[in-house]
Amino acid sequence: MPGEKILLADDEPQLLEVLTEFLQGQGYAVQGAADGLQALAALQKEEFTLALLDLKLPGRSGLELLSYIKAHYPETEVILFTGHAELESAVQALRLGAYDYLLKSDLLLADLQAVIDRALERRRLTETNRTLLENLRQAQEELAQRRSSELTQIRRIGETLAGPLTGQQITKGLLDLIWESLPLAVLGLELRGGGEDLPQEAYRRQPEVTDASLGAFKAWLKNQVQGWPPHWLGVGNQKGEDREAPLPSILKAWVQAGEVMGLVAAGREPPFTPEEKELFRIFTLQGNAAFKNLLLYEKVRSLAIRDGLTGLHNYRYFWEVLHREVELARRYQRPLSLLFLDIDDFKKVNDRLGHRVGDTVLKALGSFLLEAVRHADLVCRYGGEEFVVLLAETGLEQATASAERLRQGVSELTVELPEENLHFTVSIGVAELKVGTDGDDLVKGADAALYRAKQAGKNRVCGDDGNLRE
């Protein structure tokens, strides 16, 4: 419910920022915390309706914060963010009173919103039950029936507009929801922006509405969108209020989310009641929020799997794909190899020219690798000046040849600076997945080969068979 206080604790700044924006966009009052100590300090000052906690937090872990919350605020619902390796701790958290947990690597805004809705609904039901017991018994049945109706409407909106993750699904869900809930002659949505995946228009009409009448409604709606007034909701129950309106009664609401803008309009002959106007307003506001969620989802997904500096896939995504590729290689008995790259003497670049130049070098290497490998190969920034390239269906000999080609290509790169043209080299370790080994062994093998290449003088390729190439 909008206005609820939520504590959000995560030590990843970008994810913390995006989730805060998402939750505030839903109307929640969000208190952010970058570590466990900040979260504990916030809990000591006030009670929160809901706490979203990373299981691993500096200062105080998610389990420690959960124990504190259940001891001091037993009605506060707790949802945990966790990784695949922390599932046992997450199950322990459920036993300690957490409502649910979500895997960080699979985090979807629709799933997060659904879990939050269920958690808050459980708390609201608990509070409502307590109130009902305290009220007169004569009012209990009436209040229960009203609550059931409200829950049905909330669930219907949530299932229709919170679940879809594509523009097509949101557009269809919004129009279906309005069309099934209000007696209308015509209903339309005109959108602009948002790319090719977003429908530009969608309409509904009753069988008795002629093609000419629908055409007039479409023309009016398109003309309205071209004007793009900045107000949210306009209602005309008399045709004189809008001389161009094709029907005596018109409801319209603007949609705006990032580059997406458009207009939802509904029409019929009889005037709309205040309750119908309010229901239309609620539906369209939820639709607008769904479009915003779609944009935020894309941002969150990108932050979760992409390195912010180079734009390459990151360490977390690499390990997700690695485990999957290892299973595929074993199942179909296909080769799989890994290249482990490290920029030679990168610290000297940072020390002599500064970290901005170092960042330029990292971006230059990332761009080169993306252009130089096959489309099916996975390039990731492993951390710092280390990069990895996962080569599916590639044996050691072919992988070593690819590594040598990359090493040579990097040595020929030029980073143009105001003072000088900078050149740099990389050392590369190569390993192939062997029978009886797993992804961890593959990474260890490539890392060990990289170490041998460094020890042999750098700017070299070394395979896990011990052979060096310059």
C-alpha positions in Angstrom: 0.0 0.0 0.0 1.4 3.5 -0.9 2.8 5.3 2.1 4.1 2.1 3.8 7.6 2.5 5.3 10.2 0.1 3.7 13.8 -0.4 4.9 16.0 -1.3 1.9 19.6 -2.6 2.8 22.0 -3.6 0.0 25.8 -2.9 -0.3 25.6 -2.5 -4.1 25.1 1.3 -4.7 23.7 1.1 -8.2 21.2 -1.6 -7.3 20.3 0.2 -4.1 19.6 3.4 -6.1 17.5 1.7 -8.8 15.4 -0.3 -6.3 14.8 2.8 -4.2 13.6 4.6 -7.3 11.3 1.7 -8.2 9.8 1.5 -4.7 9.3 5.2 -4.4 7.6 5.1 -7.7 5.1 2.7 -6.2 4.4 5.3 -3.4 6.4 3.7 -0.6 8.5 5.7 1.9 11.9 4.1 1.5 14.9 4.3 3.9 18.1 3.1 2.2 21.0 1.5 4.0 24.4 0.7 2.4 25.4 -1.8 5.1 24.2 -3.6 8.2 25.2 -1.0 10.6 23.2 1.7 8.8 20.2 -0.6 8.7 20.5 -1.4 12.4 20.7 2.3 13.2 17.5 3.0 11.2 15.7 0.1 13.0 16.6 1.6 16.3 15.0 4.9 15.4 11.6 3.7 14.0 9.5 0.7 13.0 9.1 -0.3 9.3 6.3 -2.1 7.7 8.6 -4.1 5.5 12.4 -4.7 5.4 14.2 -5.8 2.2 17.7 -7.1 3.3 20.7 -8.4 1.4 21.6 -11.7 3.2 25.3 -10.6 3.1 25.8 -7.1 4.4 29.0 -5.5 5.9 28.7 -4.8 9.6 25.6 -6.8 10.3 24.4 -9.7 8.3 20.8 -10.1 7.0 20.2 -12.9 9.5 21.4 -10.7 12.4 19.1 -7.9 11.3 16.2 -10.4 10.9 16.7 -11.6 14.5 16.7 -8.0 15.8 13.5 -7.2 13.8 11.6 -10.2 15.0 12.7 -9.5 18.6 11.6 -5.8 18.5 9.1 -5.5 15.7 7.5 -9.0 15.3 4.9 -7.6 12.8 7.5 -6.2 10.4 7.7 -8.4 7.3 11.2 -9.3 6.0 12.2 -10.3 2.5 15.8 -11.3 1.8 18.0 -11.0 -1.3 20.4 -13.9 -1.6 22.7 -15.7 -4.1 22.7 -19.3 -5.2 25.4 -20.2 -2.8 23.4 -18.8 0.2 20.2 -20.8 -0.2 20.8 -22.8 3.0 21.1 -19.5 4.9 17.9 -18.2 3.2 16.0 -21.4 4.3 17.3 -20.8 7.8 16.0 -17.2 7.6 12.5 -18.5 6.7 12.6 -20.6 9.9 13.5 -17.5 11.8 10.5 -15.6 10.5 11.4 -14.1 7.2 8.4 -13.9 4.8 10.3 -14.9 1.6 13.6 -14.6 -0.3 14.6 -13.7 -3.8 17.7 -14.7 -5.8 19.7 -11.6 -6.8 20.8 -13.2 -10.1 17.1 -13.8 -11.1 15.7 -10.5 -9.7 12.7 -9.3 -11.6 10.8 -6.2 -10.6 7.5 -7.9 -11.3 8.5 -10.8 -8.9 9.7 -8.3 -6.3 6.5 -6.3 -6.5 4.4 -9.5 -6.2 6.3 -10.7 -3.1 6.0 -7.2 -1.5 2.3 -7.2 -2.2 1.9 -10.6 -0.6 4.0 -9.7 2.4 2.2 -6.4 3.0 -1.2 -8.1 2.4 -0.3 -10.7 5.1 0.4 -7.9 7.5 -2.7 -6.0 6.5 -4.8 -9.1 7.0 -3.3 -9.6 10.4 -4.1 -6.0 11.4 -7.6 -6.2 9.9 -8.3 -9.4 11.8 -7.3 -7.8 15.0 -9.6 -4.8 14.3 -12.5 -7.1 13.4 -12.2 -9.0 16.7 -12.3 -5.7 18.6 -15.3 -4.3 16.7 -18.9 -5.3 17.2 -19.7 -8.8 16.0 -22.7 -7.4 14.0 -20.3 -5.6 11.6 -17.9 -8.5 11.1 -19.7 -10.1 8.1 -20.1 -6.8 6.3 -16.5 -5.9 6.8 -15.3 -9.3 5.7 -17.3 -9.1 2.5 -16.0 -5.6 1.7 -12.4 -6.8 2.3 -12.9 -9.8 0.0 -14.1 -7.4 -2.7 -11.1 -5.1 -2.2 -8.7 -8.1 -2.3 -10.2 -9.3 -5.5 -9.8 -5.9 -7.2 -6.2 -5.6 -5.9 -5.4 -9.1 -7.1 -6.9 -8.4 -10.5 -4.9 -5.2 -11.0 -1.7 -6.9 -9.8 -2.1 -10.0 -11.9 -2.9 -8.0 -15.0 -0.4 -5.1 -14.7 2.4 -6.2 -12.4 3.2 -9.5 -14.0 3.8 -8.6 -17.7 7.3 -7.7 -18.7 6.8 -6.6 -22.3 5.1 -3.6 -23.8 2.7 -5.8 -25.7 1.5 -7.5 -22.5 1.1 -4.3 -20.6 -0.9 -2.7 -23.4 -3.2 -5.7 -23.7 -3.5 -6.1 -20.0 -4.5 -2.5 -19.4 -7.1 -2.4 -22.1 -8.6 -5.8 -21.1 -8.8 -4.7 -17.5 -10.7 -1.4 -18.4 -12.9 -3.1 -21.0 -14.0 -5.9 -18.7 -14.6 -3.5 -15.8 -16.5 -0.7 -17.4 -19.5 -0.7 -19.8 -18.0 1.1 -22.8 -18.8 1.6 -26.5 -15.1 2.2 -27.6 -11.7 2.1 -25.9 -8.4 3.1 -27.3 -4.7 3.6 -26.5 -2.3 5.6 -28.7 1.4 5.4 -27.7 4.6 7.2 -29.0 8.2 6.2 -28.3 9.5 3.1 -26.6 11.0 1.3 -29.6 9.7 -1.3 -32.0 8.6 -3.7 -29.3 5.9 -1.3 -28.0 2.6 -1.3 -29.9 1.7 2.2 -31.2 -2.1 1.7 -30.9 -4.7 -0.7 -29.6 -8.5 -0.5 -29.7 -11.7 -2.2 -28.5 -15.3 -1.7 -29.7 -18.7 -3.1 -29.2 -20.3 -5.0 -32.1 -22.8 -2.3 -32.7 -20.1 0.4 -33.2 -19.7 1.0 -37.0 -16.4 1.3 -38.8 -17.2 5.0 -39.4 -17.7 5.6 -35.7 -14.6 3.7 -34.7 -12.6 5.7 -37.4 -13.9 9.0 -36.0 -12.8 7.9 -32.5 -9.4 6.9 -33.7 -8.9 10.2 -35.6 -9.9 12.1 -32.5 -7.6 10.2 -30.2 -4.6 10.5 -32.6 -5.2 14.2 -32.8 -5.3 14.4 -29.0 -1.9 12.6 -28.7 -0.3 15.0 -31.2 -1.3 17.9 -28.9 0.3 16.2 -25.9 -1.1 18.4 -23.1 0.7 17.8 -19.8 -2.4 16.9 -17.6 -3.3 13.5 -16.3 -7.0 13.0 -16.5 -9.7 14.8 -18.4 -13.4 13.8 -18.3 -16.3 15.1 -20.5 -19.8 13.9 -19.6 -21.3 16.4 -22.0 -20.3 16.7 -25.6 -20.2 20.4 -25.4 -17.1 20.2 -23.1 -15.1 18.8 -26.0 -16.5 19.9 -29.4 -14.4 17.4 -31.3 -15.2 14.4 -29.0 -16.9 11.7 -31.1 -19.1 10.6 -28.1 -21.1 12.5 -25.5 -19.1 10.9 -22.6 -15.4 10.6 -22.7 -12.7 9.5 -20.2 -9.1 10.0 -21.0 -5.8 9.7 -19.1 -2.2 10.4 -20.2 0.6 7.8 -19.9 4.2 9.0 -19.6 7.2 6.8 -18.6 10.6 7.9 -19.8 10.4 8.2 -23.6 7.0 6.5 -23.7 4.0 8.8 -23.9 0.4 8.3 -24.9 -3.3 8.6 -24.2 -5.9 6.1 -23.0 -9.5 7.1 -23.9 -12.9 5.5 -23.3 -16.2 6.6 -24.7 -20.0 5.8 -24.6 -23.4 7.6 -24.7 -24.5 7.6 -21.0 -22.6 9.8 -18.5 -19.9 8.2 -16.4 -20.6 7.9 -12.6 -18.0 9.2 -10.1 -17.2 5.6 -9.2 -16.5 4.7 -12.8 -14.3 7.8 -13.2 -12.3 6.8 -10.2 -11.9 3.2 -11.3 -10.7 4.4 -14.8 -8.2 6.7 -13.1 -6.9 3.8 -10.9 -6.5 1.5 -13.9 -4.7 4.0 -16.0 -2.4 5.0 -13.1 -1.5 1.4 -12.6 -0.9 1.1 -16.3 1.4 4.1 -16.2 3.3 2.5 -13.3 3.6 -0.8 -15.3 5.3 1.1 -18.2 7.7 2.7 -15.6 8.3 -0.7 -14.1 9.2 -2.0 -17.6 11.8 0.7 -18.0 13.2 0.2 -14.5 13.3 -3.6 -15.0 15.6 -3.1 -18.0 17.8 -0.8 -15.9 18.0 -3.3 -13.0 18.7 -6.2 -15.3 21.5 -4.3 -17.0 23.0 -3.3 -13.6 22.8 -6.9 -12.4 24.7 -8.5 -15.3 26.8 -5.7 -16.8 30.0 -4.0 -15.7 29.4 -0.3 -15.4 32.7 0.8 -16.9 33.3 -1.4 -19.9 29.7 -2.5 -20.6 30.8 -6.1 -20.7 29.0 -8.8 -18.7 30.3 -9.0 -15.2 31.7 -11.5 -12.7 28.2 -12.6 -11.5 26.9 -13.2 -15.0 30.1 -15.1 -16.0 29.6 -17.7 -13.2 25.9 -18.1 -14.1 26.7 -18.8 -17.7 29.8 -20.9 -16.9 27.9 -23.4 -14.8 25.3 -23.7 -17.6 27.9 -24.2 -20.3 29.8 -26.8 -18.3 26.6 -28.8 -18.0 26.0 -28.5 -21.7 29.5 -29.5 -22.5 29.3 -32.6 -20.3 25.9 -33.6 -21.6 26.7 -33.4 -25.3 30.4 -34.2 -24.9 31.6 -31.0 -26.5 34.8 -29.1 -25.7 34.8 -26.0 -23.6 37.7 -23.6 -23.1 38.4 -20.5 -21.1 40.8 -17.6 -21.6 42.0 -15.7 -18.6 43.5 -12.3 -19.5 45.4 -9.8 -17.3 46.8 -6.4 -18.4 50.5 -6.4 -17.9 51.9 -3.7 -15.5 48.5 -2.1 -15.2 49.4 -0.6 -11.8 52.1 1.4 -13.5 49.6 2.9 -15.9 47.4 4.0 -13.0 50.4 5.3 -10.9 52.0 7.2 -13.8 49.0 8.5 -15.8 46.1 8.3 -13.3 43.0 6.1 -12.9 41.1 7.9 -15.6 43.7 6.8 -18.2 43.5 3.3 -16.6 39.8 3.3 -17.1 40.3 4.3 -20.7 42.7 1.3 -21.2 40.1 -1.0 -19.6 37.4 0.3 -21.9 39.7 0.0 -25.0 40.5 -3.6 -24.1 36.8 -4.5 -23.5 35.8 -3.0 -26.9 38.6 -4.8 -28.7 37.7 -8.2 -27.2 34.0 -7.8 -28.2 35.0 -7.1 -31.7 37.7 -9.7 -31.9 35.8 -12.8 -30.6 33.0 -14.8 -32.2 29.4 -13.8 -31.5 28.9 -17.1 -29.6 31.8 -16.4 -27.2 31.2 -14.7 -23.9 33.5 -11.8 -22.8 33.3 -10.7 -19.2 35.2 -8.3 -17.0 36.2 -10.7 -14.2 37.5 -7.9 -11.9 40.1 -5.1 -11.9 42.3 -5.5 -14.9 41.3 -9.2 -15.4 39.0 -10.4 -18.2 37.7 -13.8 -19.2 36.6 -15.2 -22.6 34.5 -18.4 -22.5 34.8 -20.4 -25.7 32.0 -22.9 -26.3 32.7 -25.9 -28.5 36.4 -25.0 -28.5 39.3 -27.3 -27.6 42.7 -26.3 -26.1 44.6 -26.1 -29.4 42.0 -23.8 -31.0 41.6 -21.8 -27.8 45.3 -21.2 -27.6 45.4 -20.0 -31.2 42.6 -17.6 -30.4 44.4 -16.4 -27.3 47.6 -15.8 -29.3 45.5 -13.8 -31.9 44.0 -11.7 -29.2 47.4 -11.1 -27.5 48.9 -10.0 -30.8 45.9 -7.7 -31.5 46.1 -6.1 -28.1 49.8 -5.4 -28.5 48.9 -3.4 -31.7 46.2 -1.3 -30.0 46.9 2.4 -29.6 45.2 4.5 -26.8 45.5 8.1 -27.9 46.2 10.5 -25.1 46.8 14.3 -25.2 50.4 13.8 -24.1 51.3 10.5 -25.8 50.0 7.4 -27.6 49.8 4.6 -25.1 50.4 0.9 -25.9 49.9 -2.0 -23.5 50.0 -5.8 -23.5 48.2 -8.7 -21.9 49.1 -12.1 -20.6 46.7 -14.9 -21.2 46.1 -18.3 -19.5 44.2 -21.0 -21.4 42.4 -24.0 -20.0 40.1 -26.7 -21.4 37.4 -28.5 -19.4 38.6 -31.9 -18.6 36.8 -35.1 -17.8 35.8 -35.2 -14.1 36.3 -31.4 -13.6 33.8 -28.6 -13.1 33.6 -24.8 -13.7 35.7 -24.0 -10.6 38.5 -26.3 -11.9 38.3 -24.7 -15.4 38.8 -21.2 -13.9 41.6 -22.4 -11.6 43.4 -24.0 -14.5 43.2 -20.8 -16.6 44.3 -18.7 -13.7 47.3 -21.0 -13.0 48.2 -20.8 -16.7 48.0 -17.0 -16.5 50.3 -17.0 -13.5 52.9 -19.0 -15.5 52.6 -16.6 -18.4 53.3 -13.7 -16.0 56.2 -15.5 -14.4 57.7 -16.2 -17.9 58.0 -12.6 -18.7 54.4 -11.3 -19.5 52.9 -10.6 -23.0 52.6 -14.3 -23.4 50.0 -17.1 -23.8 50.3 -20.2 -21.7 48.0 -23.2 -21.8 47.2 -25.4 -18.8 49.3 -28.0 -20.5 52.3 -25.8 -19.6 53.2 -24.7 -23.1 54.2 -21.0 -23.6 53.8 -18.9 -26.7 55.1 -15.4 -27.2 
